[in-house]
Amino acid sequence: MPVESFNFKQTSIKSHLQEKEAIATAARPLHSHANCVDFMPSRQAKIQEDTYFRVMRLLQDNPDLTQRELAKELGVSVGGLNYCLKALMEKGLVKVQNFSQSKNKFGYVYILTPHGIAEKAALTSRFLKRKMEEYASLEAEIQALKEEINDKVRSGQRMETMVDAGEPLQLATHRGLPSHAQALAWNVFFQSRGRGIDLLTHYPWVDDTASITSIVVETGAGNEKAAVAALVLKQESLPDGRNIGLVGLVCVSPEFRGRQLSSRLLSAAAEVARNKSLDALVLWTNKPDVYINHGFAVDSEDRYVMVSSRAEDGIARTFRPDPAGIEATDRSDRGVPAFATRVLVFDSGDASITVLPAMQGYTLADWTGDWEAVFQLIERVLPDRWNLNAPAGSTIFDALGKRGYRQESAPGPLRMIHALSGQRATDLPYIPLLNRI
């Protein structure tokens, strides 16, 4: 075989390493079976097969290229190409033939043998199949990365590292509410106030990784990890197609208060909500000043009213959990508000009421039906004194007044909204007490 003379130039370490594997594998012996080359399904064998395919395809279309030109087209060194051509000729896939009219100054061309032409056809099919598989795999990886960027809430993903008074803290997002954050929420909202059954009874959705995102300020690591501040974002879809995030369980451990951790949580919640393309964040509070600086504005308010009546027969009425002819259903499995112990629904057929028993009494949370049927049900179920939580503009307050019920109002929670989609979100529908956080 004619060998072109060339000066070996010292290549960079990077280029050498890039070529090394392809060249080395191309020179490894192939195992023949029934006159067909058997390429082993290993990574090295695939690299070797790709190298042969590229060289043979280039030679078939350009048989009179010099080794230097071939090497340039393939992006390898001349020495590496020479090594590969020798291997192909030893395997009977390529031969060198003198050709006086070749533009090659040495007067030869590289020609695929009949065996080489047949093998190139087989290589082409396998090469195309492999590249299509790589393309499909790459598409799937790109899609996964897009979803990761849009979501940004893979469990335990670190968002920010803080140093607070010399103590390292991690601001992290989680799908669902992790156990160490559940412990903090239970202590702040229940145990410290001497109320509650257990967190899963009150909020059975805390482990729902599809709709619940929690943002947690953590300290420690592994089994020693503890939550010092937390917030829950519950995604909900409205009938008109808008998606909102209900914000709740915003809590900070007592020893970490006054360090702006709630501000960190709210800023992170807004970022997560935008990444999820939510239209607005919604929360209920009696302390609006905490949220105004974070883009929230008061949208509406509830009225909390203590209702009382005097029985016409002079006999005080007590709560009746199972009145005759009325269907009573315990719906506590769907979640129980923090102040309550159960959720009971009473249905007369013409009307229904939802009652929340609590240590402080009984609260009317919802009702359906015309007023006459509703108040007949109220008088058969509720005691003389009960509580009512309803939007300030509800017609139930007028209905109570017309029927002689006395009402003592107390400040109710304010609904605050942070619009995220660039549009005003003041037209959001009323969200019942049982659907809030």
N, C-alpha and C positions, 0 to 999 in steps of 0.2 A: 504494500500500500504506500503510495506517495505520502510523505509527511511534510507538511508545510513548515518552513523555518519561521520561528517567531521568538521574540524576546520576552522572557518571563518577567512581568512587572509585578512588583510586590503590591498585593491588594490589601484593602483594609481588613481588619479583623472581622468587622460586621459582614462585609461581602463574603469573606471566606466562610463564615459560619452559615450564612444563608445558602451557599452552594453545597456545603459539605454533605448534608444529609441526602440531597437529591442525587449528587454525583456518586456518593458511596453506595447508595441503594441501587442505582442504575447499573452498577458493575457487578452486583451480586449474581451468582448463577441462578438461572431459571430452571425449573423442573419440567421436562417435556413428557407428554402422555398422548399417544395417538396423533403424533405430529402437530399437536397444538400446545402452545405455551400455557402452562398452568400457573396463573398468578395467585399467590397466596393472599387471603383476605386480611392481611395485616396492614398497619399504617405504613410501614416501610415499603411493603409490596405495592400499595396504592401509589406512593410517591414514585417508585420505580416505574410503574406502569404509565403514569402520567408523563414522566420524562421521555420514555420510549415513544409514546404517542405523539408528543409535540415535535420530537426530532423527525419521526417518520412522516408526519403530515407536512412538515416544512420541506423535507427532501423530495417528496412526491410532487410538490408544486414548483420547487426550485432546485432541481438536481445539480445545477452547475454553480451553486453558491460555494464560496470558499469557506474553510473552517472558521475564519475570523468573522465572515459575514453571518454564518450560521450562529456562532456564539453571540454576536451582537443581537440578532433577532430573538434568541432564546433568553438573553439576559444572564449568560453564564460566562465563565472564563474560557479561553481557547483551550487551555489544558484540560479543563473539565469536559468540554465537548469532544475533544480527541479521545478521551477515556471512554466516553459513551459510544462513540462511533465504532471503536474497536470491539466493544461488547456486542453491539448490534451485528457487526460483521461475523464475529465468532459464532453467533447464534444463527447465521444464515438468513438474516432478515434484510440486510443491506450489502450491496457489493459495489466495488469501485470499477469503473470502466473508462478506458481511454476514449477521449472524444476531442478531435482536433479543433472543432469549431466552438468549443466551450469558452465562455468568457473567462473561465478560470485559467490563470496564466500557466498552471501546471498541466493543463490539457486533460483533465479528467472530470468525471461527474459521479455523483453518488446515486445509485439506482436501487429501488426496492426490488428484491427478488420476488418471484411468484408467491413464495411462502410469506415474504414480508408484506405483500399486498393483501393477502388473505388475513394475516394477523392484524394489519392496520384496520381493516374493516371491523374485526371483532373488538379491537381496542376502542374504535370510535363509538361503538354501541355502549360499551361499558363506561367510557369516559362521559358520554352524554347522560347516561343514567345517574352516574355519580354526581355530576354537576347539578342535575335537576334536584337530587336529594339534598345536596348542599344548599341550593337556592331555597328549597322549601324549609329547611332547617333554619336558614338565615332569616327568612320571612317570619317564622314563628318566634325567633329570638328578638327581632325588631319589634314585633307586636307586644311581646312580653315586656320589653323595655319601655315602650310607650305607655302601657298600662301601669307600670311601676312609677313612671314619672307623673302620670296623671293622678294616681292614687296617693303615693307617698306615705302610705300608712301600713307598710308591712309590719307584722308583729315585732315589737321591740326595736324598730328602726330608730337610730339615734338622730335627732334633729339638731340638738345644740348642747354644748357643754358649758356649764356655768361654774364659777367659783364664787361662793357666797360666804363671806366672813371666814375665808380660809377652808371652807368645806366644799369639796367637789360635788356638784349636782348635775344630773342628766335630765334634759327635757326630751321625752320620748313619746311616740304615738303607738297605740296598740289597737288591734281589732278586738272588740269586746273590752271588758274592764278586767284587767289582771287581778289576781288574788290579793296582791299587796295594796293595790288601790281600793279594792273592795273593803279591805280592813280599815283603811283610812275613812272611807265614806260612812261605814257603819259606826265608827267611833264618833265622828263629827255630827252626823245627822240623827243618830239614834241613841247610842249608848250614853253619850254625854247629856242627853235630854231625858233619859229614863223612859224611853218608849221603843216600840218596834218589836217585830217578831224575829225575822232574819232578813238579810238583804235580798235573797232570791224570792221571798214571799212578796216583798214590796216591789221589787224590780226584776221580774223573771227573765227579762230580756238582756241583762248585763253581759251574758256570755254569747250573745248573738253577734258573730263576727261579720255578718252581712250588713247590718244596719247600724251597728254601734261602733263608734270610734272614741277612744279615750286618749286624753293628753295628760301625761303624768310627769311630775317632777320627782325624780328618784335619787336616792342616795344608797351607797353600798353596791354590792354585786352578788350574783348567784343567789344562794339561799339567804344571804344577808341583806338582800335588796329590800328597801322600804320606800313607801310613797310618802312624800311630805306635802304634796299638793296635787290636786287632780280635777279633771273636768270631763264630762261626758257629752258627746255629740250624737244625737239619735236622728237618723235620716228618715224623713217621711215624705210621701208623695201626696199632693193635693188633687182633688177631682179635676181641676183645670189643667193638670199636667206639670205644674210647678213642683220643684223639689226644694224642701226646706230642711234645716237642721235645728232640732230642738236642743237647747243647751240646758244642762242641769247638773246637779251634784257637784257644783263648784265649791271646793273645800280646800282649806290650808290647815295643816297641823298647827296647833296653838303655839308651839315654840318657834315656828317659822313665819309667823304673821308679821306684817310690817316690813317685809322685804320685797314687795312688788311681785310676788310669785303669781298672784291672780292675774296681774297684767300680762305676764308671760304666757299664761294659759290662754287668755282671751285672744292675744295676738296670734298664737299658734292655731287656735280654733278657726279664726278667720282665714288663715292661710290654707288649712286643710279643707275648709268649706269651698274656697275658690278652686282648689285642685279637683274637688269633686263636682264642680259646676253647679253648686247649690245656688238658689236664687236669694235666699235670706237665712239669717240665724234668728231664732225666736227664743225668748226666755221670759220667766215671770219672777218678779222680785218686789220687795218692799224697800229696797235700797237702790234706787235708780242712779244715784250719783256715782256708784261704783262702775257703771257700764257706759255712761254717756261719753266718756273720753275714748271709748273703744268703738265708736261708730253706731252705738245703739241709741234709739229714740223711742220715747213712750208712744205707744200706739193706741192702747185702750186700757181700761181697768175693770176689775171685778168688784162687786160689792159683797162683803161678808156680813150677813145679817143674822141676828138672834131673833127667832120668831116665837111668839107665845100666843096662846088662846085659852079661853076659859070654857070648859065644857058646860053646855046648857043645863045638864042635870046636876051640876055641882060636883060631880065625881071626877077626880083627876085621872087623866088618861096616862097610861104607861106604854112603852114600846111593845108592840105585838108582832113577834117574829113569824107567826104562822096563822094569820086570820083565816077563818073559814071562807071557802070559795075563792080564795086568791092564791095564785101560784107564786111560791117564793123560791128563788134560785140563788145559790151562792156562786158568784162570779169572781171569787178571789184569785183563782188560778191565772187571771189575766193581769194581775198586779194590784196592789193595795196602796193608796196614797200614804205617805209617811206618817200622818197623824191618825190614821184609821187602823182598825184591826181586821175588818172584813169588807167585802163589797156584796151587797144583797140587792137583788132586783125583784120587785113585786109587780105582778101583772094580773089585772082584773079582766082582761079581754078588751075593755074599752080604753084603758090607759095603763101606763106603767111608770114606776118611779124607781130610781136607784138611790139606795140609802147606804151611808157609810157609818157604821157603828165605831165609836172611839171612846177613849177614857173620859173625854169631856162631854160626851153626849152623842147625838145623832145628827148627821149632816145630809141634807137633800142635795144630791149632786147632779141629777138629771131627771127628765120626765118626758113623756110623750102622751098625746091625747088631748081632747078638748078640756077646758078648765074645769067644767063641772065634774067630769070623770076623774080628772087628776086630783081635785080636792076631796072627792069622796074617798079616794084611795089614801090620801094623806091622813085624813081623819080616822081611817080604820087601822093604820099602821103606826104612825108617828105619835110620840107622847105630846103633852101639852106644850113643852118647850123643845125646840129643835133649831138647827142651824141651816143656813142657806148660803151657797156660794154660786153666784150667777153674774153674767156681764151686767155692767151698770145700766145699760139701756134695756134690759129684759122687761117684758110686759108682766112677768110674774109679780113684780112689786106692786103694780096697780091692782092685780087680781087679789093679792093678799089684803090690801087696804080695803077693797070693796067688800071683803068677807069678814071684816072686823079683826083681823090678826094684827097684833102689835109688832112693830119692827124696831129693833135697836141696831143701828149700823156701826160697823167697825171698819177701819182701813183694810181694804182688800189688796191683793197683789196687782202690780202694774205689768201689763204685757209690753215688752220692749222688742223692737225689731232692728236688725242690722241688714239693710238691703245690700246685696252683693252683685246683682246682675245689672246695675246701672239704672234700674227702674225703681220707682217708689213701690214699696210693699205694704202700703197702708190698707189695701183692700183684702188682706188675708182673712179667711173666714174664722169664725170663733172656733177655738179648739177646746173641747170639753176637758174638765178637770182630770178625768180618768185617762186621757190621752197625753197628758203632760209628763214632764220629768219632775 
